[in-house]
Amino acid sequence: MVAKKKSKSSKFLTVPTRPVPVDRDRSVAGLLEKMEGAGFGARQIAEAHRIWIDMLDDNVTIYLCGTDNLIPSGMRRLFAYIIKNRFVDVLVLSGTVLFHDIHETLGRSHYQAHPSMDDEELAAADVTRIGDLLANDEEYQEADEWIGSVINQLELSRAYSVREFLHLVGRELAEIAHEDGILTSAFKARVPVYCPDLLATPLSVGINRCRFEKKIQFTLDISQDALEMMQISQKTRNSGVISLGSISGQKMLNATDMSSYITQSSPRGHKYAISVNTDAVPLDVRTPSIGATHTEVFGRLMKNAVTAFVPSDPSIVLPMLVTALSQTAAKFIKSRKHPQFTLIGKELGIEIP
């Protein structure tokens, strides 16, 4: 009998796609498992869930980066959930995200807009439009004033790192909040929060207002934050990164690689990486196997790192991922050995198990 000759393509065409079935399984985790057999965005969301599970099971240090309008779009409770349950270990968030978090944790809201609303009428009513959402300008200004009240209680004879300041803001919020947000959850779970773009965001307005109106000389030591990020990176055996929103949220982590020569250490790169954003990112940038430009999306990666690039709005993907994790990650969270941080004081204490 003559053996059938294999075609040139046979070594590549080994895993057929599996059409997503319609059934009565209402589990989000079950749906993602089915989507893993598909392609494009469906497969990438499913792989992002699997990679997040792998990170929890592997006891790596997990960084969460976030930018843009994640809180007004309704993601605050999801963030609080993953922080409280230590699905992540280090937060690197835009000042826009943190200001909106303070606003909502103070009991204020964002509101749905309608295309028929006139921008001039909104402005005359002291209402800000954020895409298809609205915010009350007077309530934003109240958040600015509240931030100033926190500064007014501090010992001003020394400088504070941004991370320490945000920890203290979380502590003050926790005393009055009826429901946790990012900063209160991070305070309670002892998760450090870094904000690399503070001066370019609404979070800086409250600090500026306090200095202008009350003549308070409050100083932030941003170099301390950079040093702490270097120390976390140096002590971490393996790491994973989850980036939500613009790829600019990855920049601060990338800077720790560039400064690694200061501590005479070699950056290892991330073992796992997930990026969820709507930026127009070329295929050779978001796929490590094609070229080296993938660092713009994921940062430095270890050889054979596992990645998922989800070309979607985080407000669509994050609810699916977190809901699925609430159904699948319990046993990994229970046995997970995560980093321990001491956040009180200017110096960050770091213990990596």
Secondary structure as GFF3:
##gff-version 3
##sequence-region A 1 353
A	DSSP	alpha_helix	28	35	.	.	.	ID=ss1
A	DSSP	alpha_helix	40	57	.	.	.	ID=ss2
A	DSSP	beta_strand	61	66	.	.	.	ID=ss3
A	DSSP	alpha_helix	76	84	.	.	.	ID=ss4
A	DSSP	beta_strand	90	93	.	.	.	ID=ss5
A	DSSP	alpha_helix	95	105	.	.	.	ID=ss6
A	DSSP	beta_strand	111	112	.	.	.	ID=ss7
A	DSSP	alpha_helix	119	124	.	.	.	ID=ss8
A	DSSP	beta_strand	127	130	.	.	.	ID=ss9
A	DSSP	beta_strand	133	136	.	.	.	ID=ss10
A	DSSP	alpha_helix	137	152	.	.	.	ID=ss11
A	DSSP	alpha_helix	162	176	.	.	.	ID=ss12
A	DSSP	alpha_helix	182	189	.	.	.	ID=ss13
A	DSSP	beta_strand	193	194	.	.	.	ID=ss14
A	DSSP	three_ten_helix	198	200	.	.	.	ID=ss15
A	DSSP	alpha_helix	203	214	.	.	.	ID=ss16
A	DSSP	alpha_helix	222	235	.	.	.	ID=ss17
A	DSSP	beta_strand	239	244	.	.	.	ID=ss18
A	DSSP	three_ten_helix	247	250	.	.	.	ID=ss19
A	DSSP	alpha_helix	251	258	.	.	.	ID=ss20
A	DSSP	three_ten_helix	260	263	.	.	.	ID=ss21
A	DSSP	beta_strand	270	277	.	.	.	ID=ss22
A	DSSP	alpha_helix	283	286	.	.	.	ID=ss23
A	DSSP	three_ten_helix	292	294	.	.	.	ID=ss24
A	DSSP	alpha_helix	295	298	.	.	.	ID=ss25
A	DSSP	beta_strand	301	311	.	.	.	ID=ss26
A	DSSP	alpha_helix	314	328	.	.	.	ID=ss27
A	DSSP	alpha_helix	330	335	.	.	.	ID=ss28
A	DSSP	beta_strand	340	342	.	.	.	ID=ss29
A	DSSP	beta_strand	349	351	.	.	.	ID=ss30
###
